[in-house]
Amino acid sequence: MTTISKVAERAGVSRTTVSHVLNHADRVSPHLRERVMQAVAELGYFPNPQAQSLRTGRTNMVAMLIPDIRNPFYPELVKTVQTDLEAVGLDTLIFNTDVPGGHSQEHVYEYLRQIRNKRVDGLIIGDFALHGMHDALLSIDIPTVFIGKLPNQAVDSLRVDDESACYDMGKYLAERGHRRVAQITGPHFFSEAMDRARGLRNGLLDSGLAPDDILEWEGTFLAPSGIEGVDWLLETHKQHMPTALFFGNHLMTLGGIARLFDHGIHVPEDLAVAVYGDQPQMNYIRPHLTRAGVQPALQANMATQMLLERLNGTYSGPPRTKVLTGSLQKMDSA
């Protein structure tokens, strides 16, 4: 079996130098790093992660909680976090709390217990994974970053200014000549959903629309409610239809676009459509959807950077809150 001693002998250096190359490469000159890594490659040496953990007190593992693995937003988030962490030698452990399944609290308690027992080095949480349980973060004693709107500021957090992005969308729709607009919102118990609804409404009102010409139906953030929202709109306002429809997230858009097609309604000829959400999957829908938001990859990049700053000690101050500004992409649908 190849050992660190054999690598040191092959490279003509001490065991300490080999250890530095493998764990603290910045402490070793490029010339020595090259010699050691050549010996590692020639001998096929792989460090023992359990032994490394005992020596350093680190697991080189970061846990990540997400609420719904079926929602395309979260696999994109996970993929980016995993790539960024892998680049610095860290592994990712994924927990899906299954918020839509109705058992999220049970899952969260169990997953947080496992996270404490496994002694992971850090934790990244995707917004709704802790729905209604933000106080659980007060007892977390490892570096943690929360992606979303965190009410108690228990840990570092990163959020998107949803309200501002949707306000810009409301102004844009009014500038395009739409004087009667409907929106299918997310559920009222998600603050992000209400931020988006309020932003669009205020953008429209500030552009001169009358309150009665802003129609709202509360959805669930899931695709079926996009279908139900379109059915509601056609059944309730068929005689006085809006000229534009806004969906509060991309999943409801998928259901809603399909339902509009079923009813023979063409976008944008019969009805303009806009959406909150900037997932890569949006690029495959026709017509191209006018949308607001921040790509999940960008959110993941920044969250990972915040966590790494904690892990490597470049930041050790009080919990931070960073805010990303959503962009408005003007496409074919509105």
Secondary structure, DSSP 8 states (H G I E B T S, - for coil): ---HHHHHHHHTS-HHHHHHHHH-GGGS-HHHHHHHHHHHHHHT----HHHHHHHHS---EEEEEES-TTSTHHHHHHHHHHHHHHTTT-EEEEEE--GGGT-HHHHHHHHHHHHHHHT-SEEEEEGGGGTT-GGGGGG--S-EEEES--SS--SEEEEE-HHHHHHHHHHHHHHTT--SEEEEE--TTSHHHHHHHHHHHHHHHTTT--GGGEEEEE--SSHHHHHHHHHHHHHHHGGG--SEEEESSHHHHHHHHHHHHHTT--TTTT-EEEEE---GGGGGSSS--EEEE--HHHHHHHHHHHHHHHHTTS--SS--EEEE--EEE--S--
